Structure formats: structure tokens, C-alpha cells
Amino acid sequence: EKGQYELLSAKDFNAKIQQEKNLQLLDVRTPGEWQGGVLEGALQINMYDADFYEKVNEKIDKTKPVYVYCQGGVRSKEVSIQLIKMGYTAVYDLKGGYGSWQSNKEKK
């Protein structure tokens, strides 16, 4: 059985993470990118680490929803698809990444 992958706008992503009780938020950007800001409660694991997927498996529960983001949306999509292949049940990807999150926040 395949897991569920969903690409969400910054607005929908925000609404979902606000409702999530056991939030698993995964920031796959580089340490340099983290300096520019991080979503509160995010687990930071650099996608370029050789043992990236091992670290993710250690720290994230496959049976609960995972919310993934990067800087622009390309890496998070790649990671999300891989997580589904690895047996994760629900993966939500932030469309446009942290950049779109920031511009969405500024509009408010």
C-alpha cells in the first residue's frame, strides 16, 4: 500500500501544522540556510548528509504524518517521494519551500 504525498501551499501547510498534535516537521536544508530562519519545532537534517535517510528513520515515526520543507521546494519534493517509497504513510510537502513561507507571512 502506497503512502499519501501531498503538495501544500504555504497557507494550507501552516493550517495543517497548527492542527497537528504530534507534529513531525522536517527541515532538509543546509546549516547555512538554517541561519536565515527555521519553522518553529522543525527537526533539522541536512539532505546532503550521507546518512540523511538513516537519521530521518531514527527520528521520525513512519506511521504519523511528516511535514517536509526546504528552501525552494525542489529538495523537499525529492525527499517526500523517497519517504513514501520507504513506507511513510503521509508526507506533506511545502510548495515553494521556506521562501514561499516567508513571503506568505509578510503578506499578513
C-alpha positions in Angstrom: 0.0 0.0 0.0 1.4 3.4 -1.1 1.6 6.3 1.3 0.0 9.6 0.7 2.0 12.5 -0.7 0.5 16.0 -0.9 2.0 19.3 -2.1 0.5 22.1 0.0 0.6 25.9 -0.4 2.2 27.8 2.5 -1.3 28.8 3.7 -2.5 25.1 3.8 0.7 23.8 5.2 0.5 26.3 8.0 -3.1 25.4 8.7 -2.2 21.7 8.9 0.8 22.1 11.1 -1.3 24.2 13.5 -3.8 21.4 13.9 -1.2 18.6 14.1 -0.9 17.3 17.7 2.3 15.2 17.3 4.0 17.4 14.7 6.8 15.9 12.8 8.3 18.8 10.8 11.4 18.1 8.8 13.7 20.9 7.5 16.0 19.3 4.9 18.0 22.5 4.1 21.7 23.1 4.8 23.1 24.5 8.0 23.9 27.8 6.1 20.2 28.0 5.1 19.0 27.4 8.7 20.8 30.6 9.7 18.2 32.5 7.7 15.4 31.2 9.9 13.6 28.0 10.7 10.0 27.0 11.3 9.3 26.5 15.0 9.7 22.9 16.1 11.4 21.7 13.0 13.9 18.8 13.0 16.9 20.0 11.0 18.6 17.3 9.0 20.7 18.3 6.0 19.6 16.4 2.9 23.2 16.3 1.7 24.4 14.3 4.7 25.5 10.8 3.5 23.4 9.2 6.3 20.4 11.5 5.8 17.7 8.8 5.4 19.1 6.8 8.3 18.8 9.9 10.6 15.3 10.5 9.3 14.3 6.9 10.1 15.8 7.2 13.6 13.9 10.4 14.5 10.6 10.2 12.6 7.7 7.8 13.0 6.7 6.3 9.7 3.1 5.8 10.9 2.4 9.5 11.6 2.3 12.4 9.1 5.5 14.1 8.2 5.8 17.8 7.0 8.8 18.4 4.9 10.3 21.7 3.6 13.5 23.0 2.0 14.4 26.5 0.6 12.6 26.4 -2.7 10.6 23.2 -2.9 12.9 21.0 -5.1 14.7 19.0 -2.4 11.6 18.6 -0.2 9.8 17.0 -3.1 12.6 14.6 -3.8 12.8 13.7 0.0 9.0 13.4 0.2 8.8 10.9 -2.7 11.7 8.9 -1.2 9.9 8.8 2.2 6.8 7.4 0.6 8.9 4.7 -1.1 10.4 3.9 2.3 6.9 3.3 3.7 6.0 6.5 5.4 2.2 6.8 5.5 1.6 10.5 4.9 4.0 13.1 3.7 3.2 16.8 3.2 5.5 19.0 1.2 5.6 22.8 1.5 5.2 24.1 -2.1 7.8 26.7 -2.8 9.7 25.9 0.4 10.8 28.3 3.1 10.9 31.1 0.6 7.1 30.9 -0.1 6.5 30.5 3.7 8.4 33.8 4.3 6.5 35.7 1.6 3.2 34.3 2.8 4.0 35.5 6.3 4.9 39.0 5.0 1.5 39.3 3.2 -0.5 39.0 6.5 
